[in-house]
Amino acid sequence: MPDCRIASRQPRGGPAEPRYITDPDRLRSFLEDAAHVPGGHAAALVMPTTEFEVAAVIEASAAVLPIGAQSSLTGGATPRGEVLLGMARCNR
Ligand SMILES: Cc1cc2nc3c(=O)[nH]c(=O)nc-3n(C[C@H](O)[C@H](O)[C@H](O)COP(=O)(O)OP(=O)(O)OC[C@H]3O[C@@H](n4cnc5c(N)ncnc54)[C@H](O)[C@@H]3O)c2cc1C
């Protein structure tokens, strides 16, 4: 049997809490991807800058959709009620 191990550590960048954006005007531009499939909806948008914020959102949310440029041509990056985890600011 293979010897499998998972090493983990505390996420870096704490303890700043993530900011949940629920303003419909801010959410609107994230509700469809390049496929323009109608009906996209999201519980909130978070634009984390640290591992700590990413971990906090995943821990607190029933469903998360990480997004970059939402370039999917088949609706794969269209939200269906998840918390959107916009990764654009995780660039350092
Ligand atoms: C050939 C192909 C066929 C596919 N077919 C299907 C399909 O049939 N059905 C389906 O559901 N999905 C398909 N996918 C997957 C789908 O395209 C992706 O899941 C979706 O587009 C991902 O969207 P995203 O918003 O997560 O990321 P993306 O739209 O990929 O956005 C990522 C962004 O991050 C930027 N970036 C990358 N690295 C860095 C960095 N180090 N620092 C800063 N920015 C960075 C990129 O420039 C880009 O702007 C396919 C993908 C490919 C390539």
The ligand as a MOL file (V3000), in Angstrom:
LIG
                    3D

  0  0  0     0  0            999 V3000
M  V30 BEGIN CTAB
M  V30 COUNTS 53 58 0 0 0
M  V30 BEGIN ATOM
M  V30 1 C -9.3810 23.8780 -24.5610 0
M  V30 2 C -10.3210 24.0540 -23.3950 0
M  V30 3 C -11.5900 23.4780 -23.4650 0
M  V30 4 C -12.4830 23.6000 -22.3740 0
M  V30 5 N -13.7150 23.0420 -22.4830 0
M  V30 6 C -14.5920 23.1510 -21.4840 0
M  V30 7 C -15.8960 22.5890 -21.5860 0
M  V30 8 O -16.2830 22.0140 -22.6050 0
M  V30 9 N -16.7430 22.7330 -20.5170 0
M  V30 10 C -16.3770 23.3900 -19.3950 0
M  V30 11 O -17.1870 23.5000 -18.4520 0
M  V30 12 N -15.1440 23.9180 -19.2670 0
M  V30 13 C -14.2340 23.8140 -20.2800 0
M  V30 14 N -12.9900 24.3610 -20.1470 0
M  V30 15 C -12.6310 24.9890 -18.8910 0
M  V30 16 C -13.1470 26.4130 -18.8140 0
M  V30 17 O -12.6750 27.1340 -19.9260 0
M  V30 18 C -12.6150 26.9620 -17.5200 0
M  V30 19 O -13.0630 26.1670 -16.4290 0
M  V30 20 C -13.0770 28.3830 -17.2560 0
M  V30 21 O -12.9000 29.1940 -18.3900 0
M  V30 22 C -12.2580 28.8960 -16.1070 0
M  V30 23 O -12.6780 30.2130 -15.8230 0
M  V30 24 P -11.9820 30.9350 -14.6460 0
M  V30 25 O -12.7300 32.2280 -14.4600 0
M  V30 26 O -11.8740 30.0110 -13.4820 0
M  V30 27 O -10.4660 31.1860 -15.0970 0
M  V30 28 P -9.8860 31.9060 -16.4530 0
M  V30 29 O -11.0040 32.4710 -17.2800 0
M  V30 30 O -8.9550 30.9190 -17.0520 0
M  V30 31 O -9.1210 33.1290 -15.8260 0
M  V30 32 C -7.8530 33.0040 -15.2090 0
M  V30 33 C -7.1670 34.3610 -15.2540 0
M  V30 34 O -6.0450 34.3470 -14.4130 0
M  V30 35 C -4.9550 34.9350 -15.0870 0
M  V30 36 N -3.7270 34.3840 -14.4960 0
M  V30 37 C -3.1980 33.1620 -14.6920 0
M  V30 38 N -2.0910 33.0220 -13.9450 0
M  V30 39 C -1.9430 34.1850 -13.2580 0
M  V30 40 C -0.9740 34.6440 -12.2950 0
M  V30 41 N 0.0490 33.8730 -11.9050 0
M  V30 42 N -1.1270 35.8800 -11.7740 0
M  V30 43 C -2.1610 36.6730 -12.1660 0
M  V30 44 N -3.1150 36.2740 -13.0710 0
M  V30 45 C -2.9810 35.0440 -13.5990 0
M  V30 46 C -5.1820 34.5810 -16.5340 0
M  V30 47 O -4.4940 35.4600 -17.3900 0
M  V30 48 C -6.6800 34.7410 -16.6570 0
M  V30 49 O -7.0590 36.0840 -16.8930 0
M  V30 50 C -12.0900 24.2760 -21.2060 0
M  V30 51 C -10.8150 24.8620 -21.1510 0
M  V30 52 C -9.9370 24.7600 -22.2150 0
M  V30 53 C -8.5690 25.4020 -22.1240 0
M  V30 END ATOM
M  V30 BEGIN BOND
M  V30 1 1 1 2
M  V30 2 1 2 3
M  V30 3 2 2 52
M  V30 4 2 3 4
M  V30 5 1 4 5
M  V30 6 1 4 50
M  V30 7 2 5 6
M  V30 8 1 6 7
M  V30 9 1 6 13
M  V30 10 2 7 8
M  V30 11 1 7 9
M  V30 12 1 9 10
M  V30 13 2 10 11
M  V30 14 1 10 12
M  V30 15 2 12 13
M  V30 16 1 13 14
M  V30 17 1 14 15
M  V30 18 1 14 50
M  V30 19 1 15 16
M  V30 20 1 16 17
M  V30 21 1 16 18
M  V30 22 1 18 19
M  V30 23 1 18 20
M  V30 24 1 20 21
M  V30 25 1 20 22
M  V30 26 1 22 23
M  V30 27 1 23 24
M  V30 28 2 24 25
M  V30 29 1 24 26
M  V30 30 1 24 27
M  V30 31 1 27 28
M  V30 32 2 28 29
M  V30 33 1 28 30
M  V30 34 1 28 31
M  V30 35 1 31 32
M  V30 36 1 32 33
M  V30 37 1 33 34
M  V30 38 1 33 48
M  V30 39 1 34 35
M  V30 40 1 35 36
M  V30 41 1 35 46
M  V30 42 1 36 37
M  V30 43 1 36 45
M  V30 44 2 37 38
M  V30 45 1 38 39
M  V30 46 1 39 40
M  V30 47 2 39 45
M  V30 48 1 40 41
M  V30 49 2 40 42
M  V30 50 1 42 43
M  V30 51 2 43 44
M  V30 52 1 44 45
M  V30 53 1 46 47
M  V30 54 1 46 48
M  V30 55 1 48 49
M  V30 56 2 50 51
M  V30 57 1 51 52
M  V30 58 1 52 53
M  V30 END BOND
M  V30 END CTAB
M  END
